[in-house]
Amino acid sequence: MKVRCKYNPIDDIVDQNIRNKLLQNKVDGINLEKNKEYNVYGLTVFKGQMYFLIFPYDDLFIPYTYLTYFFEVIDPRMSKYFRFYSSFDIHEINSKEWIEDKFYYEKILDNYYEEIEKYREYKKLIDTEFPNLRMQLLEIKNNISYFSNQFGNIAGIVNYLNLEKNKWYDVYIEFINPLELYVNYFINDDIDLKSIVDEDMLIMNLKN
């Protein structure tokens, strides 16, 4: 799962009910960069509110929880490494070790070597599990290749790619904004194909 910090500070949030709820909890912003994308390593539901577990700093191995109101989900795929725990007052998704040890987070904060290394391995698995998108070539018309991604969006790119119709391709991309992205290359493991996209023909549009 990947999210983008869409609202920060609280004044960016239009919904007055959400703003009031945050203000009641004395939350007026978060220590994350607006419009930056973050991988999600865990989810918690506590007292009727949901939190994402995110690493806010590249140079500090400490994850923090953030209320989901500040984010938009840009990739909803759930990791196969997630484990689920539920009790009367809390519901959690996280690593196997985290779920089985209620003091796991405190151990990370206290620099327990084994717990940190285990969670570092888990973080690496999450970071490398998914390519950005999977795209299926639908048709080529007037030198435009049309694709559908795994979320049902249609995209077009203005050049001819040597790809087979109706096959799925992993696409490595970089978002320009929520609707446009740079495409780096396509990979299909079945036929060991790597197609580099011409640098002059990189922009795709994900708008339906």
PyRosetta script that sets phi, psi and omega in degrees:
from pyrosetta import init, pose_from_sequence

init()
pose = pose_from_sequence("MKVRCKYNPIDDIVDQNIRNKLLQNKVDGINLEKNKEYNVYGLTVFKGQMYFLIFPYDDLFIPYTYLTYFFEVIDPRMSKYFRFYSSFDIHEINSKEWIEDKFYYEKILDNYYEEIEKYREYKKLIDTEFPNLRMQLLEIKNNISYFSNQFGNIAGIVNYLNLEKNKWYDVYIEFINPLELYVNYFINDDIDLKSIVDEDMLIMNLKN")
pose.set_psi(1, 137.8)
pose.set_omega(1, 178.5)
pose.set_phi(2, -131.9)
pose.set_psi(2, 139.4)
pose.set_omega(2, -179.3)
pose.set_phi(3, -128.7)
pose.set_psi(3, 161.2)
pose.set_omega(3, 174.4)
pose.set_phi(4, -119.3)
pose.set_psi(4, 134.1)
pose.set_omega(4, 175.4)
pose.set_phi(5, -71.6)
pose.set_psi(5, 104.1)
pose.set_omega(5, -173.4)
pose.set_phi(6, -96.0)
pose.set_psi(6, -33.1)
pose.set_omega(6, -176.0)
pose.set_phi(7, -123.2)
pose.set_psi(7, 121.9)
pose.set_omega(7, 175.9)
pose.set_phi(8, -173.7)
pose.set_psi(8, 114.1)
pose.set_omega(8, 11.9)
pose.set_phi(9, -83.2)
pose.set_psi(9, -164.3)
pose.set_omega(9, -175.3)
pose.set_phi(10, -63.1)
pose.set_psi(10, -26.3)
pose.set_omega(10, -179.3)
pose.set_phi(11, -61.8)
pose.set_psi(11, -19.2)
pose.set_omega(11, 178.3)
pose.set_phi(12, -72.2)
pose.set_psi(12, -20.8)
pose.set_omega(12, -176.3)
pose.set_phi(13, -80.1)
pose.set_psi(13, 121.9)
pose.set_omega(13, -175.5)
pose.set_phi(14, -77.9)
pose.set_psi(14, -38.4)
pose.set_omega(14, -176.0)
pose.set_phi(15, -65.6)
pose.set_psi(15, 112.6)
pose.set_omega(15, -175.6)
pose.set_phi(16, -66.6)
pose.set_psi(16, -32.6)
pose.set_omega(16, 178.4)
pose.set_phi(17, -62.7)
pose.set_psi(17, -41.7)
pose.set_omega(17, 178.0)
pose.set_phi(18, -67.4)
pose.set_psi(18, -41.7)
pose.set_omega(18, 179.1)
pose.set_phi(19, -61.0)
pose.set_psi(19, -42.5)
pose.set_omega(19, 179.2)
pose.set_phi(20, -64.1)
pose.set_psi(20, -39.7)
pose.set_omega(20, 179.7)
pose.set_phi(21, -64.0)
pose.set_psi(21, -41.3)
pose.set_omega(21, 178.8)
pose.set_phi(22, -67.2)
pose.set_psi(22, -41.2)
pose.set_omega(22, 179.7)
pose.set_phi(23, -65.1)
pose.set_psi(23, -34.4)
pose.set_omega(23, 176.1)
pose.set_phi(24, -63.7)
pose.set_psi(24, -30.2)
pose.set_omega(24, 177.5)
pose.set_phi(25, -92.7)
pose.set_psi(25, 10.2)
pose.set_omega(25, 177.8)
pose.set_phi(26, 59.0)
pose.set_psi(26, 39.7)
pose.set_omega(26, 176.7)
pose.set_phi(27, -111.1)
pose.set_psi(27, 117.4)
pose.set_omega(27, 179.2)
pose.set_phi(28, -119.0)
pose.set_psi(28, 1.3)
pose.set_omega(28, 178.7)
pose.set_phi(29, 172.8)
pose.set_psi(29, 177.9)
pose.set_omega(29, 179.5)
pose.set_phi(30, -135.3)
pose.set_psi(30, 159.7)
pose.set_omega(30, -176.6)
pose.set_phi(31, -89.2)
pose.set_psi(31, 50.2)
pose.set_omega(31, 178.3)
pose.set_phi(32, -126.0)
pose.set_psi(32, 155.1)
pose.set_omega(32, -178.7)
pose.set_phi(33, -80.6)
pose.set_psi(33, 126.0)
pose.set_omega(33, 179.8)
pose.set_phi(34, -62.6)
pose.set_psi(34, 137.1)
pose.set_omega(34, -179.9)
pose.set_phi(35, 75.5)
pose.set_psi(35, 1.1)
pose.set_omega(35, 177.0)
pose.set_phi(36, -84.1)
pose.set_psi(36, 146.7)
pose.set_omega(36, -179.5)
pose.set_phi(37, -94.9)
pose.set_psi(37, 144.7)
pose.set_omega(37, -177.8)
pose.set_phi(38, -138.3)
pose.set_psi(38, 138.9)
pose.set_omega(38, 169.9)
pose.set_phi(39, -75.5)
pose.set_psi(39, 147.7)
pose.set_omega(39, 178.8)
pose.set_phi(40, -104.8)
pose.set_psi(40, 127.0)
pose.set_omega(40, -176.8)
pose.set_phi(41, -106.6)
pose.set_psi(41, -7.8)
pose.set_omega(41, 176.8)
pose.set_phi(42, -171.3)
pose.set_psi(42, 159.4)
pose.set_omega(42, 175.9)
pose.set_phi(43, -132.1)
pose.set_psi(43, 142.7)
pose.set_omega(43, 178.3)
pose.set_phi(44, -134.1)
pose.set_psi(44, 135.0)
pose.set_omega(44, 170.8)
pose.set_phi(45, -114.7)
pose.set_psi(45, 118.7)
pose.set_omega(45, -176.5)
pose.set_phi(46, -141.4)
pose.set_psi(46, 126.9)
pose.set_omega(46, -179.6)
pose.set_phi(47, 52.5)
pose.set_psi(47, 41.0)
pose.set_omega(47, 174.1)
pose.set_phi(48, 79.7)
pose.set_psi(48, 6.5)
pose.set_omega(48, 179.3)
pose.set_phi(49, -124.3)
pose.set_psi(49, 144.9)
pose.set_omega(49, -177.9)
pose.set_phi(50, -104.2)
pose.set_psi(50, 143.3)
pose.set_omega(50, -179.2)
pose.set_phi(51, -128.0)
pose.set_psi(51, 143.1)
pose.set_omega(51, 169.6)
pose.set_phi(52, -96.7)
pose.set_psi(52, 142.1)
pose.set_omega(52, 173.7)
pose.set_phi(53, -99.3)
pose.set_psi(53, 120.1)
pose.set_omega(53, -171.1)
pose.set_phi(54, -136.9)
pose.set_psi(54, 149.1)
pose.set_omega(54, 170.5)
pose.set_phi(55, -93.7)
pose.set_psi(55, 106.9)
pose.set_omega(55, -175.5)
pose.set_phi(56, -78.2)
pose.set_psi(56, -22.0)
pose.set_omega(56, -174.2)
pose.set_phi(57, -122.6)
pose.set_psi(57, 132.1)
pose.set_omega(57, 179.9)
pose.set_phi(58, -69.2)
pose.set_psi(58, -27.5)
pose.set_omega(58, -174.8)
pose.set_phi(59, -103.4)
pose.set_psi(59, 13.1)
pose.set_omega(59, -180.0)
pose.set_phi(60, -138.3)
pose.set_psi(60, 119.1)
pose.set_omega(60, -174.7)
pose.set_phi(61, -89.1)
pose.set_psi(61, 67.9)
pose.set_omega(61, 175.4)
pose.set_phi(62, -137.3)
pose.set_psi(62, 118.4)
pose.set_omega(62, 176.7)
pose.set_phi(63, -84.1)
pose.set_psi(63, 150.2)
pose.set_omega(63, 179.1)
pose.set_phi(64, -128.5)
pose.set_psi(64, 152.8)
pose.set_omega(64, 176.4)
pose.set_phi(65, -96.5)
pose.set_psi(65, 141.7)
pose.set_omega(65, -179.3)
pose.set_phi(66, -135.4)
pose.set_psi(66, 137.3)
pose.set_omega(66, 174.9)
pose.set_phi(67, -58.7)
pose.set_psi(67, 139.0)
pose.set_omega(67, -173.4)
pose.set_phi(68, -70.7)
pose.set_psi(68, -13.2)
pose.set_omega(68, -177.9)
pose.set_phi(69, -59.2)
pose.set_psi(69, -25.0)
pose.set_omega(69, -175.1)
pose.set_phi(70, -84.7)
pose.set_psi(70, 0.6)
pose.set_omega(70, -169.9)
pose.set_phi(71, -126.1)
pose.set_psi(71, 161.0)
pose.set_omega(71, 163.9)
pose.set_phi(72, -121.9)
pose.set_psi(72, 140.6)
pose.set_omega(72, 179.5)
pose.set_phi(73, -83.4)
pose.set_psi(73, 121.0)
pose.set_omega(73, -179.7)
pose.set_phi(74, -105.5)
pose.set_psi(74, -13.7)
pose.set_omega(74, 173.9)
pose.set_phi(75, -146.0)
pose.set_psi(75, 105.2)
pose.set_omega(75, -173.8)
pose.set_phi(76, -84.3)
pose.set_psi(76, 2.6)
pose.set_omega(76, -176.8)
pose.set_phi(77, -61.7)
pose.set_psi(77, 128.5)
pose.set_omega(77, -179.2)
pose.set_phi(78, -91.2)
pose.set_psi(78, 138.8)
pose.set_omega(78, -176.7)
pose.set_phi(79, -72.1)
pose.set_psi(79, 143.9)
pose.set_omega(79, 174.6)
pose.set_phi(80, -71.8)
pose.set_psi(80, -10.1)
pose.set_omega(80, 179.2)
pose.set_phi(81, -91.0)
pose.set_psi(81, -5.4)
pose.set_omega(81, 177.5)
pose.set_phi(82, -69.5)
pose.set_psi(82, 142.3)
pose.set_omega(82, 171.7)
pose.set_phi(83, -125.0)
pose.set_psi(83, 148.9)
pose.set_omega(83, -172.1)
pose.set_phi(84, -112.8)
pose.set_psi(84, 139.8)
pose.set_omega(84, 175.7)
pose.set_phi(85, -135.2)
pose.set_psi(85, 139.2)
pose.set_omega(85, 178.9)
pose.set_phi(86, -141.2)
pose.set_psi(86, 136.1)
pose.set_omega(86, 174.1)
pose.set_phi(87, -135.9)
pose.set_psi(87, -171.2)
pose.set_omega(87, -176.7)
pose.set_phi(88, -60.8)
pose.set_psi(88, -39.5)
pose.set_omega(88, -171.3)
pose.set_phi(89, -116.4)
pose.set_psi(89, -3.0)
pose.set_omega(89, -178.1)
pose.set_phi(90, -148.8)
pose.set_psi(90, 144.9)
pose.set_omega(90, 175.2)
pose.set_phi(91, -128.9)
pose.set_psi(91, 133.4)
pose.set_omega(91, -175.3)
pose.set_phi(92, -136.4)
pose.set_psi(92, 146.0)
pose.set_omega(92, 167.4)
pose.set_phi(93, -124.0)
pose.set_psi(93, 127.3)
pose.set_omega(93, -178.7)
pose.set_phi(94, -167.8)
pose.set_psi(94, -164.0)
pose.set_omega(94, 179.3)
pose.set_phi(95, -71.5)
pose.set_psi(95, 161.8)
pose.set_omega(95, 178.9)
pose.set_phi(96, -57.3)
pose.set_psi(96, -45.3)
pose.set_omega(96, -177.8)
pose.set_phi(97, -65.7)
pose.set_psi(97, -40.4)
pose.set_omega(97, 179.7)
pose.set_phi(98, -62.6)
pose.set_psi(98, -44.6)
pose.set_omega(98, -177.9)
pose.set_phi(99, -66.1)
pose.set_psi(99, -36.0)
pose.set_omega(99, -175.3)
pose.set_phi(100, -83.4)
pose.set_psi(100, -14.0)
pose.set_omega(100, -177.5)
pose.set_phi(101, -127.7)
pose.set_psi(101, 107.5)
pose.set_omega(101, -175.4)
pose.set_phi(102, -69.2)
pose.set_psi(102, -11.2)
pose.set_omega(102, 177.9)
pose.set_phi(103, -104.6)
pose.set_psi(103, 14.3)
pose.set_omega(103, -173.6)
pose.set_phi(104, -61.8)
pose.set_psi(104, -44.2)
pose.set_omega(104, -178.9)
pose.set_phi(105, -62.9)
pose.set_psi(105, -42.6)
pose.set_omega(105, 178.0)
pose.set_phi(106, -61.3)
pose.set_psi(106, -35.5)
pose.set_omega(106, 178.9)
pose.set_phi(107, -67.5)
pose.set_psi(107, -37.0)
pose.set_omega(107, 175.3)
pose.set_phi(108, -64.0)
pose.set_psi(108, -44.4)
pose.set_omega(108, 179.1)
pose.set_phi(109, -62.5)
pose.set_psi(109, -32.2)
pose.set_omega(109, -178.4)
pose.set_phi(110, -90.7)
pose.set_psi(110, 11.1)
pose.set_omega(110, 174.9)
pose.set_phi(111, 64.0)
pose.set_psi(111, 38.5)
pose.set_omega(111, 172.2)
pose.set_phi(112, -69.8)
pose.set_psi(112, 120.4)
pose.set_omega(112, -170.9)
pose.set_phi(113, -60.8)
pose.set_psi(113, -49.6)
pose.set_omega(113, -175.0)
pose.set_phi(114, -63.0)
pose.set_psi(114, -43.8)
pose.set_omega(114, -179.6)
pose.set_phi(115, -65.6)
pose.set_psi(115, -40.2)
pose.set_omega(115, 179.0)
pose.set_phi(116, -64.6)
pose.set_psi(116, -44.2)
pose.set_omega(116, -179.5)
pose.set_phi(117, -65.4)
pose.set_psi(117, -39.7)
pose.set_omega(117, 177.3)
pose.set_phi(118, -62.8)
pose.set_psi(118, -42.5)
pose.set_omega(118, -178.8)
pose.set_phi(119, -74.3)
pose.set_psi(119, -27.8)
pose.set_omega(119, 174.9)
pose.set_phi(120, -64.7)
pose.set_psi(120, -39.6)
pose.set_omega(120, 176.5)
pose.set_phi(121, -64.1)
pose.set_psi(121, -43.1)
pose.set_omega(121, 178.6)
pose.set_phi(122, -61.6)
pose.set_psi(122, -44.4)
pose.set_omega(122, 179.2)
pose.set_phi(123, -60.8)
pose.set_psi(123, -41.7)
pose.set_omega(123, 179.6)
pose.set_phi(124, -63.8)
pose.set_psi(124, -39.6)
pose.set_omega(124, 178.0)
pose.set_phi(125, -62.5)
pose.set_psi(125, -42.3)
pose.set_omega(125, 178.8)
pose.set_phi(126, -65.4)
pose.set_psi(126, -43.1)
pose.set_omega(126, -175.6)
pose.set_phi(127, -65.2)
pose.set_psi(127, -29.5)
pose.set_omega(127, -174.3)
pose.set_phi(128, -109.5)
pose.set_psi(128, 3.7)
pose.set_omega(128, -173.1)
pose.set_phi(129, -68.8)
pose.set_psi(129, -45.5)
pose.set_omega(129, -174.3)
pose.set_phi(130, -115.3)
pose.set_psi(130, 139.3)
pose.set_omega(130, 162.1)
pose.set_phi(131, -71.3)
pose.set_psi(131, 173.0)
pose.set_omega(131, -176.3)
pose.set_phi(132, -62.0)
pose.set_psi(132, -43.9)
pose.set_omega(132, -177.2)
pose.set_phi(133, -148.7)
pose.set_psi(133, 159.4)
pose.set_omega(133, 165.5)
pose.set_phi(134, -117.7)
pose.set_psi(134, 130.7)
pose.set_omega(134, -175.5)
pose.set_phi(135, -122.5)
pose.set_psi(135, 144.8)
pose.set_omega(135, 176.6)
pose.set_phi(136, -117.9)
pose.set_psi(136, 125.3)
pose.set_omega(136, 178.3)
pose.set_phi(137, -72.0)
pose.set_psi(137, 122.0)
pose.set_omega(137, -178.9)
pose.set_phi(138, -93.6)
pose.set_psi(138, -50.7)
pose.set_omega(138, -178.7)
pose.set_phi(139, -163.8)
pose.set_psi(139, 164.7)
pose.set_omega(139, 174.3)
pose.set_phi(140, -123.6)
pose.set_psi(140, 119.6)
pose.set_omega(140, -176.8)
pose.set_phi(141, -136.8)
pose.set_psi(141, 127.0)
pose.set_omega(141, 179.8)
pose.set_phi(142, 53.4)
pose.set_psi(142, 43.0)
pose.set_omega(142, 176.5)
pose.set_phi(143, 67.4)
pose.set_psi(143, 16.9)
pose.set_omega(143, 175.2)
pose.set_phi(144, -113.5)
pose.set_psi(144, 125.7)
pose.set_omega(144, 176.9)
pose.set_phi(145, -90.2)
pose.set_psi(145, 126.1)
pose.set_omega(145, -178.6)
pose.set_phi(146, -107.0)
pose.set_psi(146, 133.1)
pose.set_omega(146, -176.6)
pose.set_phi(147, -125.3)
pose.set_psi(147, 156.9)
pose.set_omega(147, 167.5)
pose.set_phi(148, -119.6)
pose.set_psi(148, 135.7)
pose.set_omega(148, 176.4)
pose.set_phi(149, -95.9)
pose.set_psi(149, 179.5)
pose.set_omega(149, -174.1)
pose.set_phi(150, -69.5)
pose.set_psi(150, -9.3)
pose.set_omega(150, 178.3)
pose.set_phi(151, -101.1)
pose.set_psi(151, 3.5)
pose.set_omega(151, 177.1)
pose.set_phi(152, 90.8)
pose.set_psi(152, 1.0)
pose.set_omega(152, 178.1)
pose.set_phi(153, -76.8)
pose.set_psi(153, 149.6)
pose.set_omega(153, 177.4)
pose.set_phi(154, -104.8)
pose.set_psi(154, 136.0)
pose.set_omega(154, -180.0)
pose.set_phi(155, -133.3)
pose.set_psi(155, 151.0)
pose.set_omega(155, 177.8)
pose.set_phi(156, -130.3)
pose.set_psi(156, 145.1)
pose.set_omega(156, 177.2)
pose.set_phi(157, -132.3)
pose.set_psi(157, 134.7)
pose.set_omega(157, -169.7)
pose.set_phi(158, -88.7)
pose.set_psi(158, 70.1)
pose.set_omega(158, 167.4)
pose.set_phi(159, -175.6)
pose.set_psi(159, 165.5)
pose.set_omega(159, -177.5)
pose.set_phi(160, -91.7)
pose.set_psi(160, 129.9)
pose.set_omega(160, 176.5)
pose.set_phi(161, -113.0)
pose.set_psi(161, 143.6)
pose.set_omega(161, -179.6)
pose.set_phi(162, -82.7)
pose.set_psi(162, 68.0)
pose.set_omega(162, -177.6)
pose.set_phi(163, -120.9)
pose.set_psi(163, 154.1)
pose.set_omega(163, -179.9)
pose.set_phi(164, -91.5)
pose.set_psi(164, 139.6)
pose.set_omega(164, 179.6)
pose.set_phi(165, -65.3)
pose.set_psi(165, 146.0)
pose.set_omega(165, 174.0)
pose.set_phi(166, 67.6)
pose.set_psi(166, 8.5)
pose.set_omega(166, 171.3)
pose.set_phi(167, -94.1)
pose.set_psi(167, 152.1)
pose.set_omega(167, 178.7)
pose.set_phi(168, -94.8)
pose.set_psi(168, 138.6)
pose.set_omega(168, -178.4)
pose.set_phi(169, -128.5)
pose.set_psi(169, 136.9)
pose.set_omega(169, 170.7)
pose.set_phi(170, -75.6)
pose.set_psi(170, 132.3)
pose.set_omega(170, -175.9)
pose.set_phi(171, -119.6)
pose.set_psi(171, 123.2)
pose.set_omega(171, 177.7)
pose.set_phi(172, -98.8)
pose.set_psi(172, 120.8)
pose.set_omega(172, -168.7)
pose.set_phi(173, -136.6)
pose.set_psi(173, 170.6)
pose.set_omega(173, 172.7)
pose.set_phi(174, -137.5)
pose.set_psi(174, 123.1)
pose.set_omega(174, -177.1)
pose.set_phi(175, -74.4)
pose.set_psi(175, 136.2)
pose.set_omega(175, 171.8)
pose.set_phi(176, -88.2)
pose.set_psi(176, -44.5)
pose.set_omega(176, 176.5)
pose.set_phi(177, -155.6)
pose.set_psi(177, -179.9)
pose.set_omega(177, -175.6)
pose.set_phi(178, -58.6)
pose.set_psi(178, -16.5)
pose.set_omega(178, -176.8)
pose.set_phi(179, -114.8)
pose.set_psi(179, -15.8)
pose.set_omega(179, -177.4)
pose.set_phi(180, -123.9)
pose.set_psi(180, 150.1)
pose.set_omega(180, -177.2)
pose.set_phi(181, -149.2)
pose.set_psi(181, 156.0)
pose.set_omega(181, 170.2)
pose.set_phi(182, -89.8)
pose.set_psi(182, 134.4)
pose.set_omega(182, 176.3)
pose.set_phi(183, -101.9)
pose.set_psi(183, 127.2)
pose.set_omega(183, 179.6)
pose.set_phi(184, -92.7)
pose.set_psi(184, -56.6)
pose.set_omega(184, 176.1)
pose.set_phi(185, -164.6)
pose.set_psi(185, 164.0)
pose.set_omega(185, 178.4)
pose.set_phi(186, -108.5)
pose.set_psi(186, 142.6)
pose.set_omega(186, 175.3)
pose.set_phi(187, -132.9)
pose.set_psi(187, 135.7)
pose.set_omega(187, 171.5)
pose.set_phi(188, -127.4)
pose.set_psi(188, 112.5)
pose.set_omega(188, -175.1)
pose.set_phi(189, -66.8)
pose.set_psi(189, -27.5)
pose.set_omega(189, -176.9)
pose.set_phi(190, -62.0)
pose.set_psi(190, -36.8)
pose.set_omega(190, -176.3)
pose.set_phi(191, -118.7)
pose.set_psi(191, 12.3)
pose.set_omega(191, 176.3)
pose.set_phi(192, 52.3)
pose.set_psi(192, 47.6)
pose.set_omega(192, -176.9)
pose.set_phi(193, -104.0)
pose.set_psi(193, 136.2)
pose.set_omega(193, 171.9)
pose.set_phi(194, -130.0)
pose.set_psi(194, 114.7)
pose.set_omega(194, -179.7)
pose.set_phi(195, -109.9)
pose.set_psi(195, 113.9)
pose.set_omega(195, 175.8)
pose.set_phi(196, -83.7)
pose.set_psi(196, 131.0)
pose.set_omega(196, -179.9)
pose.set_phi(197, -87.0)
pose.set_psi(197, 137.9)
pose.set_omega(197, 178.2)
pose.set_phi(198, -54.6)
pose.set_psi(198, 131.1)
pose.set_omega(198, -176.2)
pose.set_phi(199, -62.7)
pose.set_psi(199, -20.6)
pose.set_omega(199, 178.4)
pose.set_phi(200, -84.5)
pose.set_psi(200, -4.5)
pose.set_omega(200, -175.1)
pose.set_phi(201, -127.3)
pose.set_psi(201, 44.1)
pose.set_omega(201, -167.6)
pose.set_phi(202, -92.0)
pose.set_psi(202, -19.7)
pose.set_omega(202, -169.2)
pose.set_phi(203, -86.6)
pose.set_psi(203, 126.6)
pose.set_omega(203, 173.0)
pose.set_phi(204, -113.6)
pose.set_psi(204, 154.2)
pose.set_omega(204, 178.9)
pose.set_phi(205, -119.4)
pose.set_psi(205, 125.7)
pose.set_omega(205, -175.5)
pose.set_phi(206, -95.9)
pose.set_psi(206, 9.5)
pose.set_omega(206, -178.1)
pose.set_phi(207, -71.4)
pose.set_psi(207, 133.9)
pose.set_omega(207, 179.7)
pose.set_phi(208, -63.3)
pose.dump_pdb("model.pdb")
